[in-house]
């Protein structure tokens, strides 16, 4: 079983520029999920929405091609793909010739699917969409919709996850709210490098105390965990302590190494949002 410490994170790495799918490094989700009380099937749906901004290859005449890639990895996959290995994998396309973009798309889909679903009894595929340079100008920038928690003037003193800060009005009528914050920050599980993000929390149920929720989100500031793991921890803490009827947690993290990762976890089946970047991404 792969562990984060065995990955290329924090290590000097040779940049391979010829296609090599073996560079991908899957890490099981189960270990970190067990830490937050998930054994067996997770109590949520969702996906990890990746954007690759540094994708290039050669056409059959040796001319470089560029594109953006949107990759959708279902949260039901047994593995995440460690992000540095993803970057090294995409760089291995740089001096490799492909007939066209559809061949590149198919190759990425097959390779990421194999890594993400490795070890599963019933494997499926991930989603991959390439956006050519002629369409770059149509890529929108939009902030997460909702009421900003950052408007609140709160005192913050805790910088490791503190779920006890979460409270809700259980004796009042239920509400439906969409709340956002740009103050989410955590650190890479292995290197400790900062990860900056924005988060959207949509719920129906007992009204969540907004000051406590903002303080709770800020409490991730010194926490070392991968993006996907942080979002699942937020979901489980809010789900268990505030007991909403419905809950969706969606975070968009700034890119590193030409990649951003944007996990969404939801208590109920729903369509995924468009993979639209925020201004900081």
C-alpha positions in Angstrom: 0.0 0.0 0.0 1.4 3.4 -1.0 1.8 6.0 1.7 2.4 9.8 1.3 5.9 9.5 2.6 6.8 7.2 -0.2 5.7 9.7 -2.9 7.9 12.2 -4.6 6.7 15.0 -2.4 9.5 17.0 -0.9 12.1 15.1 -2.9 14.3 16.1 -5.9 12.7 14.7 -9.0 13.9 14.2 -12.5 11.5 15.6 -15.1 10.7 12.9 -17.6 9.6 14.3 -20.9 8.5 11.1 -22.6 5.2 9.6 -21.8 5.3 7.5 -18.6 2.1 6.4 -16.9 4.1 4.7 -14.1 4.8 8.1 -12.6 1.3 8.3 -11.2 1.2 7.5 -7.4 -2.2 6.5 -6.0 -2.7 6.8 -2.2 -5.6 4.9 -0.5 -8.4 7.2 0.9 -9.3 4.6 3.6 -6.6 5.5 6.2 -7.5 9.2 6.5 -11.2 8.4 6.3 -10.8 6.1 9.3 -9.4 9.0 11.3 -12.7 10.9 10.9 -14.9 8.0 11.7 -15.7 6.6 8.2 -15.5 2.8 8.0 -16.8 1.2 4.8 -19.0 3.2 2.5 -18.7 7.0 3.0 -21.8 9.0 4.0 -21.4 11.4 1.1 -21.2 11.7 -2.7 -19.1 14.0 -4.8 -15.8 14.2 -6.7 -12.5 15.9 -6.9 -12.4 18.4 -9.7 -8.9 18.9 -11.0 -7.7 21.6 -13.5 -4.4 21.1 -15.3 -3.0 24.4 -16.7 0.3 23.0 -18.0 -0.6 20.3 -20.5 1.5 20.1 -23.7 2.5 17.5 -26.2 3.8 17.3 -29.8 1.7 16.6 -32.9 2.9 14.1 -35.4 5.0 16.8 -37.1 6.7 17.7 -33.8 4.9 21.0 -33.3 4.0 21.7 -29.6 0.3 21.7 -28.7 -1.2 23.2 -25.5 -4.5 22.7 -23.7 -6.2 22.9 -20.4 -7.6 19.7 -18.8 -10.5 19.3 -16.5 -10.3 15.9 -14.7 -13.2 14.6 -12.5 -12.3 11.9 -10.0 -15.3 10.5 -8.2 -15.0 10.3 -4.4 -16.0 6.6 -4.6 -12.5 5.8 -6.0 -10.5 3.9 -3.4 -7.5 6.2 -4.1 -6.5 9.8 -4.6 -3.7 10.5 -7.0 -0.8 12.4 -5.3 -0.6 15.8 -7.0 3.2 15.9 -7.6 3.0 12.5 -9.3 0.2 13.9 -11.4 2.3 16.9 -12.4 5.3 14.7 -13.3 3.0 12.4 -15.3 1.6 15.4 -17.3 5.1 16.7 -17.9 5.9 13.3 -19.5 3.7 14.3 -22.4 5.9 17.3 -23.3 8.1 15.6 -25.9 5.7 12.8 -26.9 4.0 12.8 -30.2 0.2 12.1 -30.4 -2.1 12.1 -33.4 -4.5 14.6 -31.9 -6.0 16.0 -28.7 -8.6 13.1 -28.5 -5.7 10.6 -28.3 -4.2 12.6 -25.4 -7.6 12.8 -23.7 -8.1 9.1 -24.0 -4.7 8.4 -22.6 -5.2 10.6 -19.6 -8.6 9.1 -18.9 -7.2 5.5 -19.0 -4.2 6.2 -16.9 -5.9 8.3 -14.2 -8.8 5.8 -14.1 -6.4 2.9 -13.5 -4.6 4.7 -10.7 -7.7 6.1 -8.9 -9.6 2.8 -9.1 -6.7 0.5 -8.5 -7.7 -2.3 -6.1 -11.4 -1.7 -6.6 -13.6 -4.7 -7.1 -15.6 -2.8 -9.7 -13.5 -0.2 -11.4 -15.0 2.7 -13.5 -13.5 5.7 -15.2 -12.8 9.3 -14.4 -13.9 12.2 -16.5 -11.5 14.1 -18.7 -12.2 17.2 -20.9 -9.6 19.1 -22.8 -9.9 22.8 -23.7 -7.9 23.9 -26.7 -6.1 27.2 -27.0 -8.8 28.6 -29.3 -11.2 28.4 -26.4 -9.0 29.8 -23.7 -10.7 33.2 -23.9 -14.1 31.6 -23.0 -12.8 30.3 -19.6 -14.7 32.2 -16.9 -13.6 33.5 -13.5 -16.3 33.5 -10.8 -16.2 33.5 -7.0 -18.2 31.0 -5.0 -21.8 32.1 -4.6 -23.1 32.6 -1.0 -23.1 34.9 2.0 -19.5 35.6 3.0 -18.5 34.6 6.6 -15.4 36.8 6.2 -17.6 39.9 6.9 -17.7 38.8 10.6 -15.3 40.5 13.0 -14.3 37.4 15.1 -11.4 36.6 17.3 -9.4 33.6 16.1 -7.0 31.8 18.5 -7.1 28.2 17.4 -5.1 27.0 14.3 -5.7 23.2 14.5 -9.1 21.7 13.6 -11.4 22.5 16.5 -14.9 20.9 15.8 -16.1 22.0 19.2 -16.4 25.5 17.8 -19.3 24.3 15.7 -22.8 24.8 17.2 -26.3 25.0 15.8 -29.8 26.2 16.9 -31.5 22.9 17.4 -34.6 24.4 19.1 -35.3 26.9 16.2 -37.0 26.4 12.8 -34.6 24.9 10.2 -33.1 27.2 7.6 -31.4 26.8 4.2 -28.1 28.8 3.7 -25.1 29.0 1.4 -22.1 30.3 3.3 -18.6 31.1 1.9 -15.1 32.0 3.1 -11.8 32.8 1.4 -9.9 32.2 4.7 -9.4 28.5 4.4 -5.7 27.5 4.6 -4.1 24.2 5.4 -0.7 22.7 4.7 0.6 19.8 2.6 0.5 16.6 4.6 4.1 15.8 3.7 6.0 19.0 3.0 4.1 21.4 5.2 3.8 23.9 2.3 0.8 26.2 2.5 -2.4 25.4 0.6 -4.8 28.3 0.1 -8.5 27.9 -0.6 -12.0 29.2 -0.6 -14.9 27.1 0.7 -18.6 27.0 0.2 -20.9 25.3 2.7 -24.6 24.9 1.6 -27.0 23.2 4.1 -30.5 22.9 5.2 -31.3 22.2 8.9 -30.7 23.8 12.3 -29.1 27.2 11.7 -25.3 27.0 12.2 -23.7 29.6 14.3 -21.8 31.6 11.7 -19.1 33.0 14.0 -18.2 29.5 15.3 -18.2 28.2 11.7 -15.7 30.9 10.6 -13.5 30.2 13.6 -13.7 26.5 12.8 -12.6 27.0 9.2 -9.7 29.3 10.3 -8.7 26.5 12.7 -7.3 24.5 9.7 -4.6 27.1 9.3 -1.7 25.0 10.7 -3.2 21.6 9.9 -1.3 19.2 7.6 -3.6 17.3 5.3 -4.3 16.9 1.6 -7.1 19.0 0.1 -9.5 16.0 -0.3 -8.9 15.0 3.3 -9.6 18.5 4.6 -12.9 18.8 2.8 -14.0 15.4 4.1 -13.0 16.4 7.6 -15.0 19.6 7.3 -18.0 17.7 6.0 -17.9 15.1 8.8 -17.5 17.7 11.5 -20.4 19.8 10.4 -22.5 16.7 9.6 -22.0 15.2 13.1 -22.0 18.3 15.3 -24.6 20.5 13.5 -26.8 17.6 12.2 -28.1 19.3 9.0 -30.7 17.6 6.9 -28.7 18.3 3.7 -25.0 19.4 3.5 -22.6 20.2 0.7 -19.0 21.3 1.2 -17.1 22.5 -1.8 -13.5 23.9 -1.7 -11.4 25.5 -4.5 -7.7 25.5 -3.7 -5.2 27.7 -5.5 -3.0 25.9 -8.0 0.5 24.4 -7.3 2.7 23.0 -10.1 0.1 24.0 -12.7 -2.7 22.0 -10.9 -5.6 22.9 -8.8 -7.8 20.5 -6.8 -11.3 21.3 -5.9 -13.1 18.7 -3.8 -16.9 18.6 -3.4 -18.7 16.4 -0.8 -22.5 16.3 -0.5 -25.0 14.3 1.5 -27.4 13.9 -1.4 -27.0 13.1 -5.1 -26.7 16.2 -7.3 -25.0 17.4 -10.4 -21.5 18.6 -10.1 -20.8 22.3 -10.5 -18.9 23.6 -13.5 -15.2 23.6 -12.9 -14.9 27.4 -12.9 -11.9 28.9 -11.3 -11.9 31.8 -8.8 -9.8 34.9 -9.2 -7.0 33.5 -6.9 -6.7 30.3 -9.0 
